[in-house]
Amino acid sequence: MPSRIKLSAATQKHNRWLADNTEGTQLDLKDVQLETEVVRGRGLQSAVFENVVFDGLEFVDCDLTGASFFNCTFSACKFTKCTLHKSEFHGCVFERLRASECAITKTEWYGGDLRSASLADCDLSWSYFQSVDLRSATIARANLEGSVWDKTKTHGAKFDAVSLGTEHPAKVSGTDLSADGTGQNSTVSALWVTTGRVGHA
């Protein structure tokens, strides 16, 4: 069993590192389970997490710019008004993820499971999704300008009033956007490409 720790306690030296204090060290967690807590207003820029279990954590107004996540599991976690600019997610599993009013810009997602996730009022512009499972996810009122969706599974997902951009529309490659997973729903694909707005997939 991985050891259990509180993320808020583990960030103290990281905060000093961010302030260029010689006594500080970059946060680099591996093979631990983070206990349930509300993490509010924390600076987690450039933090590294590997094989970490996030158990019911709620992040509020936190800055995770440039943070890296490798094979992590997020169980019933919530992100509210957080910044995840240029963060990377490699093979991560999100169980019942809820995110609202977050800046998830220029992020990179490789593999991983976002099934049944809910992303509302988030900015996902210029993000890159490769081989990510988004089945039954709900993405509502999100900015997707410049984003790339490569070989993602989005059948059964709901895209509610999202903006796909005009100058730099979102790009889709090898992605199944149909509701039933058969690739037969050409209407959704046409809306995605020509109007920049999607109601329900």
C-alpha positions in Angstrom: 0.0 0.0 0.0 1.3 3.5 -0.8 2.0 5.8 2.1 -0.7 8.4 2.7 0.2 12.1 3.0 -1.4 15.5 2.8 -0.6 17.5 -0.2 -0.9 20.8 1.7 1.9 19.7 4.0 4.1 18.5 1.1 4.0 21.9 -0.6 5.9 23.9 2.0 9.4 23.3 0.6 8.1 23.6 -2.9 6.8 27.1 -2.1 10.2 28.1 -0.9 11.7 26.6 -4.1 9.3 28.7 -6.2 10.5 31.8 -4.3 14.2 30.9 -5.1 14.9 30.1 -1.5 18.0 27.9 -1.2 16.2 25.8 1.4 13.4 24.9 -1.0 13.1 21.8 -3.2 10.9 21.1 -6.2 7.9 19.0 -5.3 8.4 15.5 -6.8 6.0 12.9 -5.4 6.1 9.2 -6.4 4.1 6.2 -5.2 2.0 7.9 -2.6 -1.7 8.4 -1.9 -2.9 12.0 -1.1 -5.5 12.2 1.6 -8.8 13.9 1.0 -8.7 17.6 1.7 -9.5 21.0 0.2 -6.3 22.5 -1.3 -6.9 26.3 -1.7 -4.7 28.9 -3.3 -1.6 26.8 -3.5 1.3 27.3 -5.9 2.1 24.0 -7.5 3.9 25.2 -10.6 6.3 22.7 -12.2 5.4 20.0 -9.6 5.9 16.4 -10.6 3.6 13.5 -9.7 4.2 9.9 -10.6 2.0 7.0 -9.7 0.2 9.2 -7.2 -3.4 8.6 -6.1 -5.4 11.8 -5.6 -8.2 10.6 -3.3 -11.2 13.0 -3.3 -9.1 16.2 -3.3 -10.7 19.5 -4.1 -8.5 22.2 -5.7 -9.7 25.7 -5.5 -7.8 28.7 -7.0 -4.6 26.7 -7.3 -1.8 27.3 -9.9 -0.5 24.1 -11.5 1.2 25.7 -14.4 3.7 23.4 -15.9 3.0 20.5 -13.6 3.6 17.0 -14.8 1.5 13.9 -14.0 2.5 10.3 -14.9 0.2 7.4 -14.4 -1.7 9.1 -11.7 -5.3 8.3 -10.5 -7.7 11.0 -9.6 -10.7 9.7 -7.7 -13.7 12.0 -7.3 -11.5 15.1 -7.5 -12.7 18.7 -8.2 -10.9 21.6 -9.7 -12.5 25.1 -9.4 -10.9 28.3 -10.8 -7.5 26.6 -11.2 -4.8 27.2 -13.7 -3.2 24.2 -15.4 -1.5 26.1 -18.2 1.1 23.9 -20.0 0.5 21.0 -17.7 1.1 17.4 -19.0 -0.9 14.3 -18.3 0.5 10.9 -19.3 -1.7 7.8 -18.8 -3.7 9.3 -16.0 -7.1 8.0 -14.9 -9.8 10.4 -13.8 -12.8 8.9 -11.9 -15.8 11.3 -11.7 -13.6 14.4 -12.4 -15.4 17.7 -12.0 -13.7 20.9 -13.2 -15.2 24.4 -13.5 -13.9 27.8 -14.5 -10.4 26.5 -15.0 -7.7 27.6 -17.4 -6.5 24.3 -19.0 -4.6 26.0 -21.8 -1.8 24.5 -23.9 -2.0 21.3 -21.9 -0.9 17.9 -23.3 -2.8 14.7 -22.7 -1.4 11.4 -23.7 -3.5 8.3 -23.3 -5.5 8.2 -20.1 -9.2 7.9 -19.1 -11.5 10.9 -18.8 -14.7 8.9 -19.1 -17.7 10.6 -17.4 -15.7 13.7 -16.6 -17.5 17.0 -16.4 -15.7 20.2 -17.6 -17.8 23.3 -17.4 -16.8 26.9 -18.3 -13.2 25.9 -18.9 -10.6 27.3 -21.4 -9.1 24.3 -23.2 -7.6 26.3 -26.0 -4.4 25.1 -27.7 -4.5 21.9 -25.8 -3.5 18.5 -27.3 -5.4 15.3 -26.7 -3.9 12.1 -28.0 -5.6 8.7 -27.6 -7.6 10.0 -24.6 -10.9 8.2 -23.7 -13.6 10.8 -23.3 -16.6 8.6 -23.7 -19.7 9.8 -21.8 -17.8 13.0 -20.7 -19.6 16.3 -20.7 -17.8 19.5 -21.9 -20.0 22.5 -21.6 -19.4 26.2 -22.5 -15.7 25.6 -23.1 -13.2 27.4 -25.4 -11.6 24.8 -27.7 -9.8 27.1 -30.1 -6.6 25.8 -31.5 -7.0 22.5 -29.7 -6.1 19.1 -31.3 -8.0 15.9 -30.8 -6.0 13.0 -32.2 -7.4 9.4 -32.0 -9.6 10.3 -29.0 -12.7 8.4 -28.1 -15.6 10.9 -27.8 -18.6 8.8 -28.7 -21.3 9.2 -26.1 -19.8 12.5 -25.0 -21.8 15.7 -24.8 -20.3 18.9 -26.2 -22.7 21.6 -25.0 -22.4 25.1 -26.5 -18.6 24.8 -26.9 -16.7 27.3 -29.0 -14.3 25.7 -31.4 -12.7 29.0 -32.6 -12.8 31.0 -35.8 -9.2 32.1 -36.6 -7.7 28.8 -35.4 -10.5 26.2 -35.3 -10.1 23.0 -33.3 -8.6 20.1 -35.3 -9.8 16.5 -35.3 -7.8 13.6 -36.6 -8.8 9.9 -36.5 -11.4 10.7 -33.8 -14.9 9.1 -33.6 -17.4 11.9 -32.7 -20.5 9.7 -33.1 -22.8 9.2 -30.1 -23.0 5.4 -30.6 -19.3 4.8 -31.5 -20.1 3.7 -35.1 -18.8 6.8 -36.8 -22.1 7.1 -38.7 -23.2 10.5 -37.2 -21.9 12.8 -39.9 -24.0 15.7 -38.6 -21.9 16.2 -35.6 -18.7 16.1 -37.6 -20.1 18.7 -40.0 -21.1 21.0 -37.2 -17.6 20.6 -35.6 -15.8 21.5 -38.8 -18.0 24.2 -40.3 -19.7 26.1 -37.5 -17.3 26.0 -34.6 -20.2 25.2 -32.3 -21.7 21.9 -31.2 -24.9 21.3 -29.3 -25.0 17.7 -28.2 -22.8 14.9 -29.7 
